[in-house]
Amino acid sequence: RFAEVPLTADEGGYGVVAGRWADGATLYGDAWVDRPQALVLLYRIAWEGGPAGIRVLALVATIATAVGVGWAARSLGGRNAVIAAVGLYLLVSSAPRLEGWAANGELLAGAFATLGIASLLAWRRGGRVSPVLLAAGMVLVSTAPLVKQSAVEGLAVAAVLVIPHARSRLPAF
């Protein structure tokens, strides 16, 4: 439905910077924006598809967040929790007032933080791939503030999930 909606002011501005960067301008020099590097990089990649690429970026972030919400709910409460959590996320995130269709920093950082926290919840359950989940979770929650500075709450949640279990779950050196 929002594929034909013009880009918001922020999306258009980031798109201009991404386009100038793609044309050879120096990022944070000739193509200046006061936003974090990972946000600009995501726009640079998406801008290859033009304005439609930006809408695809928002769609991918929404899907990734829904997957993360579902994965986290599965770790915490089982199948019924997955249905309720993902349904509620999709219902609320699509509200026009929240601009859940726009590729803004909050949506993009939320995808990283949510998938990271879901990975850490799965790590706590253990299993054969547990160290991979720990590493992936920490990388993802650490990337979120590089997309939107205010996404540091993912790091706080990661600390709560990891620190109490780290001593017994991490290999000794």
Backbone as ProteinMPNN parsed JSONL, in Angstrom:
{"seq_chain_A": "RFAEVPLTADEGGYGVVAGRWADGATLYGDAWVDRPQALVLLYRIAWEGGPAGIRVLALVATIATAVGVGWAARSLGGRNAVIAAVGLYLLVSSAPRLEGWAANGELLAGAFATLGIASLLAWRRGGRVSPVLLAAGMVLVSTAPLVKQSAVEGLAVAAVLVIPHARSRLPAF", "coords_chain_A": {"N_chain_A": [[0.817, -1.193, 0.0], [2.019, 1.231, 0.657], [3.952, 1.582, -1.231], [3.885, 3.459, -3.276], [3.825, 5.859, -1.963], [5.241, 9.025, -1.435], [8.652, 9.563, -0.376], [9.455, 10.228, 3.052], [10.534, 13.276, 4.707], [12.925, 12.737, 6.144], [13.671, 10.251, 5.013], [14.039, 11.001, 2.33], [16.114, 12.865, 2.62], [18.198, 11.245, 3.668], [18.379, 9.563, 1.509], [19.334, 11.312, -0.497], [21.907, 11.836, 0.506], [22.917, 9.208, 0.428], [22.795, 8.763, -2.328], [24.6, 10.721, -3.275], [26.912, 9.778, -2.082], [27.118, 7.341, -3.42], [27.731, 8.325, -5.914], [30.335, 9.045, -5.636], [31.021, 11.008, -3.797], [32.548, 12.082, -0.719], [31.75, 10.506, 2.227], [30.426, 12.087, 5.076], [31.847, 14.27, 4.441], [31.811, 15.685, 1.628], [29.311, 14.61, 1.282], [27.359, 15.088, 3.658], [25.837, 14.188, 6.724], [24.188, 14.187, 9.836], [24.0, 11.636, 11.12], [24.216, 8.227, 12.353], [26.755, 5.875, 11.229], [25.963, 3.234, 10.405], [23.263, 3.539, 9.755], [23.416, 5.254, 7.541], [24.854, 3.585, 5.854], [23.012, 1.462, 5.461], [21.04, 2.867, 4.05], [22.537, 3.557, 1.837], [22.934, 1.076, 0.612], [20.257, 0.353, 0.127], [19.507, 2.424, -1.551], [20.291, 1.774, -4.078], [18.125, 0.704, -5.3], [16.602, 2.919, -5.626], [13.848, 5.118, -4.66], [11.96, 3.044, -4.279], [13.594, 1.063, -3.306], [14.116, 2.006, -0.765], [11.624, 1.686, 0.435], [11.514, -1.092, 0.347], [13.6, -1.66, 2.092], [12.432, -0.796, 4.513], [10.359, -2.661, 4.646], [11.799, -5.08, 4.853], [13.047, -4.624, 7.319], [10.791, -4.55, 8.982], [9.835, -7.182, 8.685], [12.062, -8.572, 9.694], [12.028, -7.668, 12.345], [9.55, -8.683, 13.171], [10.105, -11.42, 12.987], [12.112, -11.566, 14.952], [10.623, -10.788, 17.231], [8.8, -12.902, 17.321], [10.562, -15.076, 17.68], [11.742, -14.436, 20.133], [9.435, -14.487, 21.738], [8.805, -17.173, 21.503], [10.953, -18.316, 22.867], [10.357, -17.46, 25.404], [7.669, -18.102, 25.948], [6.346, -20.016, 24.322], [4.232, -21.427, 21.656], [1.64, -20.127, 21.561], [2.295, -17.662, 22.632], [3.944, -16.688, 20.626], [2.156, -16.266, 18.489], [0.461, -14.312, 19.614], [2.315, -12.234, 20.249], [3.608, -11.584, 17.773], [1.372, -10.963, 16.223], [0.357, -8.741, 17.642], [2.56, -6.996, 17.404], [2.633, -6.577, 14.582], [0.134, -5.411, 14.192], [0.261, -3.031, 15.737], [2.597, -1.781, 14.739], [1.904, -1.07, 12.191], [0.372, 1.17, 12.335], [-0.605, 4.286, 11.049], [0.163, 6.646, 12.376], [2.499, 5.948, 13.675], [4.195, 5.582, 11.613], [5.129, 3.087, 10.611], [5.738, 2.088, 8.162], [7.749, 3.534, 7.087], [11.215, 3.88, 6.447], [12.707, 4.55, 8.937], [15.104, 5.516, 11.478], [14.428, 4.372, 13.937], [12.815, 2.13, 13.299], [14.659, 0.607, 11.784], [16.84, 0.234, 13.565], [15.49, -1.092, 15.552], [15.018, -3.583, 14.414], [17.577, -4.767, 14.421], [18.118, -4.753, 17.215], [15.976, -6.299, 18.242], [16.283, -8.825, 16.963], [18.8, -9.415, 18.0], [18.332, -9.581, 20.794], [16.522, -11.703, 20.797], [18.241, -13.72, 19.891], [19.985, -13.87, 22.073], [18.246, -14.721, 24.072], [17.683, -17.271, 23.078], [20.256, -18.303, 23.269], [20.53, -18.502, 26.016], [18.956, -20.714, 26.512], [20.581, -22.72, 25.723], [22.32, -25.457, 24.08], [23.664, -26.883, 21.011], [24.452, -24.858, 19.168], [24.872, -22.717, 20.722], [27.159, -20.92, 21.411], [27.413, -19.525, 18.989], [24.968, -18.233, 18.826], [25.212, -16.505, 21.009], [27.347, -14.852, 20.159], [26.235, -13.791, 17.779], [23.984, -12.493, 18.829], [25.171, -10.527, 20.478], [26.604, -9.02, 18.579], [24.479, -8.069, 17.018], [22.871, -6.536, 18.879], [24.769, -4.665, 19.512], [25.093, -3.37, 17.136], [22.734, -1.98, 16.761], [22.729, 0.668, 18.115], [24.429, 1.919, 16.334], [22.874, 2.392, 14.228], [20.718, 3.882, 15.158], [21.138, 6.184, 17.613], [19.737, 6.172, 20.026], [19.124, 3.557, 20.54], [20.298, 2.146, 22.58], [19.156, 0.728, 24.624], [18.911, -1.929, 24.003], [21.442, -2.928, 24.519], [21.471, -2.778, 27.287], [19.486, -4.648, 27.94], [20.754, -6.889, 26.887], [22.943, -7.08, 28.625], [21.614, -7.755, 31.004], [20.641, -10.239, 30.278], [22.959, -11.711, 29.68], [25.137, -11.374, 31.59], [24.468, -12.598, 34.194], [24.588, -15.285, 33.482], [26.939, -15.751, 32.213], [29.314, -16.659, 33.454], [28.921, -19.4, 33.963], [28.352, -20.355, 31.429], [30.194, -19.603, 29.488], [33.25, -20.553, 27.877], [36.234, -21.298, 29.731], [39.304, -19.489, 29.764]], "CA_chain_A": [[0.0, 0.0, 0.0], [2.839, 2.437, 0.761], [5.006, 1.559, -2.25], [3.811, 4.674, -4.095], [3.833, 7.05, -1.117], [6.539, 9.709, -1.519], [9.532, 9.413, 0.775], [9.35, 11.264, 4.076], [11.658, 14.222, 4.671], [14.138, 12.047, 6.581], [14.046, 9.254, 4.008], [14.558, 11.71, 1.169], [17.427, 13.423, 2.967], [19.181, 10.148, 3.723], [18.524, 9.09, 0.132], [20.217, 12.245, -1.198], [23.267, 11.569, 0.981], [23.313, 7.901, -0.116], [23.024, 8.942, -3.757], [25.849, 11.466, -3.467], [27.982, 8.852, -1.715], [27.213, 6.386, -4.529], [28.34, 9.028, -7.049], [31.745, 9.302, -5.376], [31.26, 12.023, -2.765], [33.093, 11.571, 0.526], [30.77, 10.483, 3.295], [30.73, 13.006, 6.172], [32.635, 15.362, 3.879], [30.944, 16.264, 0.6], [27.955, 14.078, 1.537], [27.331, 15.165, 5.115], [24.596, 14.011, 7.461], [24.519, 13.985, 11.253], [23.401, 10.374, 11.535], [25.224, 7.173, 12.53], [27.306, 5.238, 10.037], [25.205, 2.067, 9.949], [22.041, 4.033, 9.117], [23.79, 5.749, 6.221], [25.226, 2.418, 5.056], [21.778, 0.781, 5.06], [20.435, 3.68, 2.999], [23.393, 3.46, 0.642], [22.619, -0.206, -0.019], [18.867, 0.403, -0.351], [19.347, 3.447, -2.586], [20.516, 1.146, -5.384], [16.792, 0.506, -5.858], [15.89, 4.193, -5.646], [12.83, 5.231, -3.605], [11.368, 1.725, -4.013], [14.561, 0.347, -2.473], [13.923, 2.474, 0.61], [10.42, 1.005, 0.93], [11.902, -2.495, 0.562], [14.382, -1.657, 3.326], [11.467, -0.743, 5.62], [9.658, -3.947, 4.681], [12.743, -6.073, 5.382], [13.215, -4.349, 8.753], [9.561, -4.965, 9.653], [9.834, -8.647, 8.712], [13.114, -9.003, 10.625], [11.553, -7.408, 13.703], [8.494, -9.661, 13.454], [10.79, -12.695, 13.244], [12.745, -11.437, 16.265], [9.569, -10.798, 18.249], [8.304, -14.271, 17.398], [11.624, -15.924, 18.229], [11.832, -14.118, 21.566], [8.219, -14.999, 22.383], [8.95, -18.64, 21.544], [11.893, -18.615, 23.952], [9.777, -17.101, 26.695], [6.33, -18.566, 26.273], [5.76, -21.042, 23.476], [3.532, -21.138, 20.409], [0.591, -19.118, 21.727], [2.967, -16.377, 22.839], [4.42, -16.244, 19.312], [1.009, -15.747, 17.738], [0.023, -13.066, 20.244], [3.349, -11.196, 20.16], [3.79, -11.157, 16.379], [0.133, -10.303, 15.82], [0.317, -7.419, 18.265], [3.595, -6.161, 16.777], [2.222, -6.189, 13.237], [-1.018, -4.516, 14.315], [0.684, -1.728, 16.258], [3.62, -1.15, 13.897], [1.328, -0.578, 10.937], [-0.418, 2.377, 12.577], [-0.06, 5.413, 10.289], [0.773, 7.629, 13.27], [3.845, 5.473, 14.01], [4.946, 5.504, 10.357], [5.805, 1.798, 10.551], [6.063, 1.806, 6.764], [8.883, 4.382, 6.707], [12.527, 3.359, 6.836], [13.336, 5.497, 9.855], [16.133, 4.935, 12.333], [13.827, 3.549, 14.988], [12.43, 0.849, 12.711], [15.84, -0.142, 11.372], [17.584, -0.173, 14.766], [14.661, -2.063, 16.256], [15.225, -4.907, 13.818], [18.842, -5.293, 14.958], [17.989, -4.999, 18.657], [15.04, -7.394, 18.489], [16.927, -10.086, 16.587], [19.883, -9.661, 18.951], [17.769, -10.032, 22.07], [15.991, -13.051, 20.562], [19.408, -14.622, 19.844], [20.488, -14.043, 23.436], [17.282, -15.569, 24.782], [17.924, -18.635, 22.611], [21.543, -18.702, 23.849], [20.299, -18.9, 27.418], [18.384, -22.063, 26.529], [21.679, -23.67, 25.5], [22.306, -26.263, 22.867], [24.888, -27.016, 20.239], [24.825, -23.606, 18.502], [24.802, -21.672, 21.733], [28.163, -19.839, 21.279], [27.105, -18.746, 17.796], [23.851, -17.363, 19.19], [25.753, -15.452, 21.877], [28.107, -13.915, 19.323], [25.296, -13.098, 16.888], [23.181, -11.593, 19.645], [25.964, -9.369, 20.911], [26.882, -8.185, 17.401], [23.246, -7.396, 16.608], [22.486, -5.463, 19.809], [25.803, -3.63, 19.441], [24.901, -2.639, 15.883], [21.535, -1.135, 16.84], [23.033, 2.09, 18.336], [25.107, 2.47, 15.161], [21.8, 2.759, 13.318], [20.003, 4.959, 15.858], [21.86, 6.321, 18.873], [18.885, 5.902, 21.183], [18.857, 2.12, 20.627], [21.208, 1.551, 23.562], [18.447, -0.125, 25.576], [19.218, -3.314, 23.644], [22.667, -3.303, 25.239], [21.1, -2.992, 28.69], [18.805, -5.946, 27.998], [21.79, -7.902, 26.661], [23.696, -7.229, 29.876], [20.763, -8.483, 31.954], [20.528, -11.626, 29.823], [24.244, -12.402, 29.567], [26.021, -11.323, 32.749], [24.214, -13.618, 35.219], [24.826, -16.64, 32.981], [28.203, -15.814, 31.483], [30.321, -17.43, 34.158], [28.68, -20.832, 33.82], [28.096, -20.738, 30.041], [31.303, -19.278, 28.594], [34.44, -21.386, 28.122], [37.325, -20.673, 30.479], [40.517, -19.272, 28.967]], "C_chain_A": [[0.865, 1.264, 0.0], [3.959, 2.495, -0.272], [5.041, 2.844, -3.066], [3.822, 5.962, -3.284], [5.206, 7.714, -1.231], [7.355, 9.503, -0.238], [9.288, 10.535, 1.772], [10.564, 12.182, 3.966], [12.964, 13.541, 5.087], [14.615, 11.039, 5.54], [14.656, 9.929, 2.779], [15.932, 12.297, 1.425], [18.51, 12.368, 3.025], [19.435, 9.597, 2.324], [19.449, 9.984, -0.683], [21.674, 11.996, -0.792], [23.775, 10.246, 0.406], [23.615, 8.003, -1.605], [24.311, 9.685, -4.05], [27.05, 10.591, -3.142], [28.201, 7.838, -2.846], [27.892, 7.012, -5.746], [29.779, 9.439, -6.792], [32.034, 10.375, -4.347], [31.794, 11.34, -1.506], [32.032, 11.657, 1.609], [31.281, 11.29, 4.477], [31.699, 14.1, 5.74], [31.735, 16.097, 2.899], [29.492, 15.822, 0.777], [27.809, 13.994, 3.051], [25.931, 14.969, 5.652], [24.978, 13.709, 8.911], [23.829, 12.743, 11.808], [24.479, 9.302, 11.605], [25.57, 6.443, 11.229], [26.464, 4.079, 9.526], [23.896, 2.48, 9.284], [22.348, 4.498, 7.697], [24.173, 4.585, 5.308], [23.982, 1.649, 4.588], [21.072, 1.561, 3.942], [21.241, 3.606, 1.716], [23.092, 2.177, -0.122], [21.22, -0.149, -0.633], [18.709, 1.361, -1.52], [19.648, 2.91, -3.981], [19.185, 0.887, -6.078], [15.975, 1.777, -5.916], [14.875, 4.271, -4.518], [12.156, 3.894, -3.277], [12.305, 0.886, -3.138], [14.447, 0.743, -1.012], [12.691, 1.811, 1.217], [10.7, -0.477, 1.193], [12.725, -2.614, 1.836], [13.458, -1.632, 4.542], [10.733, -2.066, 5.762], [10.553, -5.042, 5.268], [12.938, -5.876, 6.884], [11.975, -4.778, 9.537], [9.49, -6.486, 9.763], [10.865, -9.161, 9.708], [12.679, -8.787, 12.073], [10.462, -8.396, 14.087], [9.094, -11.035, 13.75], [11.448, -12.665, 14.624], [11.746, -11.473, 17.402], [9.044, -12.22, 18.431], [9.305, -15.224, 18.035], [11.764, -15.698, 19.727], [10.62, -14.662, 22.315], [8.266, -16.513, 22.497], [9.878, -19.047, 22.686], [11.269, -18.412, 25.318], [8.448, -17.782, 27.002], [5.698, -19.601, 25.372], [4.952, -20.507, 22.314], [2.467, -20.058, 20.547], [1.181, -17.731, 21.94], [3.474, -15.818, 21.516], [3.277, -15.597, 18.541], [0.566, -14.403, 18.308], [1.041, -11.949, 20.03], [3.516, -10.684, 18.735], [2.534, -10.444, 15.885], [0.041, -8.896, 16.38], [1.351, -6.484, 17.646], [3.132, -5.674, 15.402], [1.032, -5.233, 13.262], [-0.573, -3.113, 14.724], [1.659, -1.04, 15.301], [3.058, -0.59, 12.6], [0.495, 0.685, 11.121], [0.202, 3.568, 11.835], [0.649, 6.446, 11.166], [2.207, 7.245, 13.631], [4.755, 5.408, 12.791], [5.757, 4.212, 10.284], [6.193, 1.384, 9.152], [7.284, 2.584, 6.297], [10.187, 3.792, 7.244], [13.241, 4.373, 7.724], [14.332, 4.766, 10.763], [15.579, 4.022, 13.403], [13.45, 2.165, 14.461], [13.654, -0.002, 12.392], [16.65, -0.627, 12.576], [16.811, -1.22, 15.549], [14.818, -3.465, 15.709], [16.505, -5.54, 14.371], [18.701, -5.664, 16.43], [17.097, -6.202, 18.941], [15.651, -8.741, 18.122], [18.074, -10.432, 17.542], [19.377, -10.19, 20.278], [17.182, -11.432, 21.924], [17.129, -14.076, 20.514], [19.933, -14.901, 21.245], [19.533, -14.875, 24.285], [17.456, -17.032, 24.368], [19.251, -19.162, 23.16], [21.36, -19.19, 25.274], [19.695, -20.289, 27.527], [19.448, -23.12, 26.291], [21.542, -24.411, 24.192], [23.608, -26.152, 22.114], [25.362, -25.694, 19.615], [24.874, -22.431, 19.472], [25.872, -20.582, 21.599], [27.918, -18.951, 20.058], [25.97, -17.771, 18.09], [24.307, -16.218, 20.083], [26.475, -14.401, 21.042], [27.174, -13.11, 18.424], [24.464, -12.09, 17.665], [23.944, -10.349, 20.058], [26.298, -8.441, 19.739], [25.629, -7.405, 17.011], [22.851, -6.281, 17.571], [23.524, -4.35, 19.823], [25.683, -2.796, 18.171], [23.734, -1.663, 15.967], [21.86, 0.337, 17.133], [23.818, 2.737, 17.201], [24.116, 2.842, 14.062], [21.016, 3.935, 13.89], [20.594, 5.04, 17.258], [21.025, 5.938, 20.082], [18.594, 4.416, 21.372], [19.778, 1.42, 21.628], [20.494, 0.649, 24.562], [18.652, -1.604, 25.259], [20.469, -3.814, 24.345], [22.374, -3.557, 26.712], [20.392, -4.335, 28.858], [19.819, -7.076, 27.804], [22.6, -8.142, 27.93], [22.907, -8.032, 30.899], [20.678, -9.958, 31.567], [21.845, -12.393, 29.917], [25.016, -12.472, 30.875], [25.713, -12.391, 33.796], [24.568, -15.047, 34.785], [26.205, -16.82, 32.362], [29.228, -16.711, 32.161], [30.157, -18.932, 33.948], [28.578, -21.274, 32.362], [29.244, -20.461, 29.099], [32.494, -20.162, 28.895], [35.502, -20.601, 28.87], [38.538, -20.555, 29.57], [41.734, -19.533, 29.798]], "O_chain_A": [[0.48, 2.269, -0.599], [4.824, 3.367, -0.195], [6.11, 3.274, -3.501], [3.828, 7.05, -3.86], [6.228, 7.035, -1.132], [6.799, 9.295, 0.84], [8.955, 11.656, 1.388], [11.504, 11.897, 3.224], [13.997, 13.747, 4.45], [15.802, 10.974, 5.221], [15.672, 9.473, 2.255], [16.812, 12.24, 0.566], [19.607, 12.56, 2.501], [20.556, 9.213, 1.991], [20.257, 9.491, -1.469], [22.562, 11.95, -1.642], [24.916, 10.16, -0.048], [24.575, 7.405, -2.092], [25.04, 9.323, -4.973], [28.074, 10.643, -3.823], [29.34, 7.518, -3.185], [28.55, 6.316, -6.52], [30.39, 10.107, -7.627], [33.201, 10.631, -4.05], [31.521, 10.165, -1.263], [31.483, 12.725, 1.88], [32.453, 11.184, 4.839], [32.298, 14.775, 6.577], [30.994, 17.006, 3.273], [28.563, 16.566, 0.462], [28.097, 12.961, 3.656], [24.962, 15.505, 5.115], [25.984, 13.047, 9.167], [23.158, 12.8, 12.838], [25.537, 9.443, 10.992], [24.789, 6.406, 10.278], [26.27, 3.955, 8.317], [23.462, 1.826, 8.335], [21.62, 4.17, 6.76], [23.851, 4.598, 4.12], [23.918, 1.231, 3.432], [20.564, 0.961, 2.994], [20.674, 3.596, 0.624], [23.005, 2.182, -1.35], [21.023, -0.556, -1.778], [17.867, 1.14, -2.391], [19.285, 3.545, -4.972], [19.121, 0.854, -7.307], [14.783, 1.733, -6.221], [15.015, 3.568, -3.517], [11.819, 3.641, -2.121], [11.845, 0.088, -2.321], [14.655, -0.08, -0.122], [12.709, 1.419, 2.383], [10.182, -1.048, 2.153], [12.561, -3.576, 2.586], [13.68, -2.371, 5.501], [10.509, -2.539, 6.877], [10.102, -5.839, 6.091], [12.989, -6.848, 7.638], [12.096, -5.312, 10.639], [9.127, -7.018, 10.812], [10.582, -10.078, 10.479], [12.936, -9.633, 12.931], [10.45, -8.895, 15.212], [8.643, -11.73, 14.661], [11.351, -13.633, 15.379], [11.987, -12.114, 18.425], [8.866, -12.685, 19.556], [8.933, -16.079, 18.838], [11.889, -16.649, 20.498], [10.759, -15.231, 23.398], [7.809, -17.073, 23.494], [9.608, -20.019, 23.39], [11.609, -19.107, 26.276], [8.124, -18.019, 28.166], [4.58, -20.032, 25.65], [4.97, -19.312, 22.016], [2.405, -19.155, 19.713], [0.622, -16.738, 21.475], [3.439, -14.607, 21.303], [3.427, -14.5, 18.003], [0.324, -13.459, 17.555], [0.666, -10.834, 19.668], [3.56, -9.473, 18.516], [2.63, -9.426, 15.2], [-0.315, -7.961, 15.662], [1.059, -5.316, 17.391], [3.233, -4.485, 15.099], [0.946, -4.335, 12.424], [-0.988, -2.125, 14.119], [1.552, 0.166, 15.078], [3.675, 0.275, 11.979], [-0.036, 1.216, 10.145], [1.397, 3.83, 11.973], [1.63, 7.054, 10.738], [3.041, 8.119, 13.868], [5.961, 5.201, 12.928], [6.937, 4.238, 9.935], [6.919, 0.405, 8.983], [7.804, 2.319, 5.213], [10.237, 3.272, 8.359], [14.238, 4.976, 7.328], [14.373, 3.536, 10.791], [16.191, 3.009, 13.74], [13.732, 1.152, 15.1], [13.681, -1.195, 12.695], [17.096, -1.774, 12.601], [17.399, -2.127, 16.14], [14.757, -4.437, 16.463], [16.511, -6.714, 14.743], [19.109, -6.748, 16.848], [17.426, -7.032, 19.789], [15.547, -9.697, 18.89], [18.293, -11.602, 17.855], [19.933, -11.142, 20.824], [17.325, -12.26, 22.824], [16.991, -15.179, 21.042], [20.286, -16.035, 21.567], [19.975, -15.653, 25.13], [17.384, -17.928, 25.208], [19.357, -20.345, 23.482], [21.969, -20.179, 25.684], [19.898, -20.973, 28.53], [19.246, -24.29, 26.619], [20.758, -24.042, 23.318], [24.527, -25.436, 22.512], [26.566, -25.449, 19.548], [24.912, -21.275, 19.052], [25.526, -19.402, 21.668], [28.19, -17.751, 20.1], [26.004, -16.62, 17.655], [23.842, -15.088, 19.933], [26.24, -13.203, 21.201], [27.306, -11.891, 18.319], [24.261, -10.964, 17.213], [23.413, -9.24, 19.993], [26.278, -7.219, 19.888], [25.708, -6.214, 16.708], [22.524, -5.181, 17.126], [23.189, -3.202, 20.118], [26.123, -1.647, 18.135], [23.749, -0.624, 15.306], [21.311, 1.205, 16.453], [23.874, 3.963, 17.107], [24.466, 3.517, 13.094], [20.693, 4.879, 13.168], [20.552, 4.065, 18.008], [21.562, 5.43, 21.066], [17.87, 4.058, 22.301], [20.004, 0.215, 21.518], [21.143, -0.115, 25.275], [18.573, -2.443, 26.156], [20.552, -4.983, 24.723], [22.963, -4.453, 27.318], [20.666, -5.071, 29.806], [19.747, -8.101, 28.482], [22.906, -9.286, 28.267], [23.463, -8.89, 31.584], [20.647, -10.827, 32.438], [21.847, -13.591, 30.202], [25.507, -13.542, 31.234], [26.646, -13.049, 34.257], [24.817, -15.912, 35.625], [26.59, -17.939, 32.024], [29.939, -17.452, 31.483], [31.141, -19.651, 33.775], [28.705, -22.466, 32.081], [29.282, -21.025, 28.005], [32.733, -20.495, 30.056], [35.655, -19.396, 28.674], [38.773, -21.409, 28.715], [42.856, -19.405, 29.307]]}, "name": "protein", "num_of_chains": 1, "seq": "RFAEVPLTADEGGYGVVAGRWADGATLYGDAWVDRPQALVLLYRIAWEGGPAGIRVLALVATIATAVGVGWAARSLGGRNAVIAAVGLYLLVSSAPRLEGWAANGELLAGAFATLGIASLLAWRRGGRVSPVLLAAGMVLVSTAPLVKQSAVEGLAVAAVLVIPHARSRLPAF"}
